[in-house]
Every structure is written in structure tokens, then in C-alpha cells.
């Protein structure tokens, strides 16, 4: 059984897409990062099914752009997973 681990930074302005942020601003760059993360999670789930994709997120989701959308995309944490790793819906 294949499982994929998606490793990403929380899309917090000033922490992600910093080179892009020079041209479009930190908040807009973080929105790009959030959209890319959500697309990646959707693609992984579509390819492997729910429960076979995992997300290891660096940073605080509470500070992230589109945090509520990202939270909705995360399922409850299965037993034995680390604190920052979450199952993707």
C-alpha cells in the first residue's frame, strides 16, 4: 500500500514564496502558496484515495493564509503520527 507524505511550509506571509513576494507582496505570495498546497493535497487524495496522503506542515497553521480552507482539508490525526503531521482528506 502506497502512502505519500507531502512536506510543506504553512502559507504564512513573509515565510513562503519570498522571492515572488518582492514583486506581488507577501500576502499575495502566501495566497499562491496556499493554493498550491490545496491543489497538491487534492491531487494526492485523488490519485491515492483518502487516508493514503499525509501532510507534514512546518509553521503555525493559525497564522497561515486560507487557514480555514486548509483545516477543512485535514482529517483527524491517526494514532502514531507526529504532532505536525496530519492526514489529508
Secondary structure, DSSP 8 states (H G I E B T S, - for coil): ---EEEEEE---TTTSSHHHHHHH-HHHHHHHHHHHHHHHHHHHHHHH-TTSEEEEEES-GGGSTTHHHHHHHB----TT--TTEEEB-
